[in-house]
Amino acid sequence: MSSVLTYPEAIGVGLLQGVSELFPVSSLGHSLLVPALLGPPYSNDLNVSAPGSTYLNVLVALHVATALALVVFFWRDWARILQGLFSSIKERRIETVNQKLAWLLIVATIPVGVAGIALDKVFREILGKPTVAALFLMLNGLVLFGAERLKRGGTGRRRANDAAVLPGDEHLHPDILSDRRIVKLGWSSAIIVGAAQILALLPGISRSGVTMSAGIFKGLRHEDSARFAFLLATPVIGGAALLKVPSLMGPAGNGIHGQLLVGAVCAFVASYVAVRFLTKYFETKTLTPFAIYCFIAGAGSLAYLSMS
């Protein structure tokens, strides 16, 4: 049995997923909460826990569009990173910034990849509920607020920023300078930042939010932690999405292929606009507004769902 998915629902889900995946507010949390708050027919059509529902597969499949938007936005960076990876393998060394960044992304992706496969069934059967998402959305707000408080206290700030700009480097592109600061994290810190994405398997916990928070805790600037979070997200959400796509190409996706395509286009556009906005936003702004929003939205949703 496949889920009911109308074209208006596909447009709404695509736009919601595209924005909330990259904003530090949790796409899974919002994709569970919004239909529940709107009520029927959305709470029936877009219900992860309903018998035979393919809604979770639809959500994950739409991540292909988000991953593609990230690749398009960061295509120059990925070209340098892949060149660094291939040269590292060929030359059997890890010395340049591009080589180091390539391997940092690989090792930082492994923990969440393993955890995602292991916890898929747990999410479907236990965690895929709106009230659970509301609770974790509140927790997400506290995590973001805590990261900002720790940053103000100076925790870890010097390690990654001491070598921000060296003499003669003023002419380099800001992205290259950012990569130089990111690779200063080292292997262990990069793995910790990458492993923080495991928390995003909980509905209501934002992948970009916890990754940025971990990066800030480890000494990255806001713009560097956002950049690292988006680069990390590309293989993670792209890989997870590609695993779900085949199931929707078969009988499970009967009757919704057109809706999936429309939703994917909406998700791509929303994701591209979101990453373009956020990379500029975090050059001067903080996580605090998102922390406040998540806590209030989570608390309000929990109160409403508890009364209904």
C-alpha positions in Angstrom: 0.0 0.0 0.0 1.4 3.4 -0.9 0.7 6.7 0.8 -1.8 9.2 -0.6 0.2 12.2 -1.8 -1.6 15.0 -3.7 0.2 17.6 -5.8 -0.5 20.4 -3.3 0.9 18.2 -0.5 3.9 17.4 -2.6 4.6 21.1 -3.2 4.2 21.9 0.5 6.3 19.0 1.6 9.0 19.8 -1.0 9.3 23.5 0.0 9.2 22.6 3.8 11.9 20.0 3.4 14.1 22.1 1.3 14.1 25.0 3.7 14.0 23.2 7.0 16.8 20.7 6.1 19.4 23.5 5.9 18.0 26.0 8.4 18.9 24.7 11.9 15.3 23.8 12.7 15.0 20.1 11.7 13.3 19.0 8.5 12.1 15.7 10.0 10.6 17.4 13.0 8.7 19.9 10.8 7.7 17.2 8.4 6.0 15.4 11.2 4.6 18.4 13.1 3.1 20.5 10.4 0.8 17.8 9.0 -0.3 16.9 12.6 -1.0 20.5 13.4 -3.0 21.1 10.2 -5.1 18.0 10.9 -7.0 15.9 8.3 -6.4 15.2 5.5 -2.8 16.1 5.9 -2.4 14.3 9.2 -3.7 11.1 7.5 -1.9 11.4 4.2 1.5 12.5 5.7 1.8 10.1 8.6 5.1 8.2 9.0 3.6 5.7 11.5 0.5 4.7 9.5 0.5 1.1 8.3 1.9 0.9 4.8 2.9 4.5 4.7 5.7 5.5 2.4 5.8 9.1 3.7 9.3 8.6 5.3 10.6 7.2 2.1 9.1 10.2 0.2 10.8 12.6 2.7 14.2 10.9 2.4 13.9 10.7 -1.4 13.3 14.5 -1.6 16.7 14.9 0.0 18.2 14.0 -3.4 17.0 17.4 -4.5 18.6 19.1 -1.5 21.9 17.3 -2.0 21.8 18.3 -5.7 21.2 21.9 -4.7 24.2 21.8 -2.3 26.4 20.3 -5.1 25.3 23.1 -7.5 26.0 25.8 -4.9 29.3 24.4 -3.8 30.4 22.9 -7.2 33.7 24.8 -7.3 34.5 23.6 -3.7 33.6 20.0 -4.5 35.8 20.1 -7.6 38.7 21.2 -5.5 37.8 18.6 -2.8 37.6 15.7 -5.3 40.8 16.8 -7.0 42.4 16.8 -3.5 41.1 13.3 -2.8 42.3 11.8 -6.1 45.7 13.5 -5.8 46.0 12.2 -2.2 45.3 8.6 -3.3 47.6 8.9 -6.3 50.5 10.5 -4.4 49.8 8.6 -1.1 50.0 11.7 1.0 47.7 14.1 2.9 49.4 17.5 2.9 47.4 20.1 1.0 44.3 21.8 2.3 42.1 20.2 -0.3 43.5 16.7 0.5 43.0 17.2 4.2 39.5 18.5 3.8 38.5 15.6 1.5 39.6 13.0 4.1 38.1 15.0 7.0 34.7 14.9 5.2 35.1 11.1 4.6 36.0 10.2 8.2 33.4 12.6 9.7 30.7 11.0 7.6 31.3 7.4 8.7 29.7 7.5 12.1 26.3 8.9 11.0 26.2 6.6 8.0 26.5 3.5 10.3 24.0 4.9 12.8 21.5 5.8 10.1 21.3 2.3 8.8 21.0 0.9 12.4 18.3 3.3 13.6 16.0 3.3 10.6 13.6 0.8 12.0 13.7 2.5 15.5 12.7 5.8 13.9 9.8 4.3 12.0 8.3 2.3 14.9 9.1 4.5 18.0 10.3 8.0 17.2 8.1 8.9 14.2 5.5 10.7 16.2 4.5 14.4 16.4 4.7 14.7 20.2 8.2 13.1 20.1 9.2 15.6 17.4 7.9 18.5 19.5 10.0 17.4 22.5 13.1 17.1 20.5 12.5 20.4 18.7 12.6 22.1 22.2 15.8 20.2 22.9 17.2 21.4 19.6 16.6 25.0 20.7 18.4 24.4 23.9 21.4 22.9 22.1 21.6 25.9 19.8 21.4 28.3 22.7 24.0 26.3 24.6 26.4 26.5 21.7 26.1 30.3 21.7 26.6 30.6 25.4 29.7 28.4 25.3 31.0 30.5 22.4 30.6 33.7 24.4 32.5 32.1 27.2 35.5 31.5 24.9 35.3 27.7 24.8 37.5 26.4 22.1 37.5 29.6 20.1 41.2 30.0 19.6 42.2 26.7 18.2 40.7 27.0 14.8 41.0 30.8 14.4 44.6 31.5 15.4 45.7 30.9 11.8 42.8 32.7 10.1 44.8 34.8 7.7 48.6 34.5 7.3 50.8 37.2 5.7 50.3 37.2 2.0 47.0 35.3 2.1 44.8 38.4 2.0 44.2 37.9 -1.8 42.8 34.4 -1.4 39.1 33.6 -1.9 37.1 33.6 1.4 36.1 30.0 0.8 39.7 28.9 0.6 40.6 30.8 3.8 37.6 29.1 5.4 38.9 25.7 4.4 42.2 26.5 5.9 40.5 27.2 9.2 38.3 24.1 9.0 41.2 21.7 8.5 42.8 23.1 11.6 40.2 21.1 13.5 42.2 17.9 13.1 41.0 14.3 12.8 39.5 13.8 16.3 37.5 17.1 16.3 36.3 16.5 12.8 35.0 13.1 13.7 33.2 14.6 16.8 31.6 17.3 14.6 30.5 14.7 12.0 29.2 12.3 14.7 27.0 15.1 16.0 24.8 14.4 13.0 23.7 11.2 14.6 21.5 13.3 16.9 19.7 14.5 13.8 18.3 11.0 13.3 15.9 12.1 16.1 13.0 14.0 14.7 13.2 17.6 15.9 17.0 17.7 16.1 18.5 19.6 13.2 21.4 18.1 11.3 22.8 21.5 10.4 22.1 22.9 13.9 23.9 20.2 15.9 26.8 20.1 13.4 27.2 23.8 13.6 27.0 23.7 17.4 29.7 21.1 17.5 31.8 23.1 15.2 31.4 26.2 17.2 32.2 24.3 20.4 35.4 23.0 18.7 36.5 26.6 17.8 35.1 27.3 14.4 33.6 30.6 13.4 29.9 30.6 12.6 30.5 30.9 8.9 33.1 28.1 8.9 30.9 25.8 11.0 28.0 26.4 8.6 30.2 25.7 5.6 31.5 22.5 7.1 28.0 21.5 8.1 26.7 22.0 4.5 29.7 20.1 3.0 29.1 17.3 5.4 25.4 17.2 4.7 25.9 16.6 1.0 27.1 13.0 1.0 25.0 12.1 4.1 21.6 13.2 2.9 22.5 12.3 -0.7 23.5 8.8 0.2 20.5 8.2 2.4 18.1 9.5 -0.2 19.5 7.3 -3.0 18.9 4.3 -0.8 15.2 5.1 -0.6 14.7 6.1 -4.3 14.6 2.5 -5.7 11.7 1.5 -3.4 9.7 4.4 -4.7 10.4 3.5 -8.3 8.7 0.2 -7.6 5.2 -0.7 -6.4 5.5 1.5 -3.3 5.6 4.6 -5.5 2.7 3.7 -7.7 0.5 6.7 -8.3 2.9 9.3 -6.8 5.8 9.5 -9.3 4.5 12.8 -10.7 4.0 14.2 -7.2 7.5 13.2 -6.3 9.0 15.0 -9.2 7.1 18.2 -8.4 8.1 17.9 -4.8 11.7 17.4 -5.8 11.7 20.5 -7.9 10.3 22.5 -5.1 12.8 21.1 -2.6 15.7 21.9 -5.0 14.6 25.5 -5.4 14.0 26.0 -1.6 17.3 24.3 -0.7 19.3 26.5 -3.1 17.7 29.7 -1.8 18.2 28.5 1.8 21.9 27.7 1.5 22.6 30.9 -0.5 20.9 32.9 2.3 22.5 31.0 5.2 26.1 31.2 4.0 25.7 35.0 4.0 23.7 35.1 7.2 26.2 33.3 9.4 29.0 35.7 8.3 27.6 38.2 10.8 24.7 36.5 12.7 24.3 33.7 15.3 22.1 30.7 16.0 20.2 32.5 18.8 17.1 33.4 16.7 16.7 29.8 15.6 17.2 28.6 19.2 14.3 30.8 20.4 12.1 29.7 17.5 12.7 26.0 18.0 12.0 26.1 21.7 8.8 28.1 21.3 7.6 26.1 18.3 8.3 22.9 20.1 6.6 23.9 23.3 3.6 25.3 21.5 3.2 22.2 19.3 3.5 19.9 22.3 0.8 21.9 24.2 -1.6 21.9 21.2 -1.1 18.2 20.4 -1.6 17.3 24.1 -4.9 19.1 24.2 -6.2 17.8 20.9 
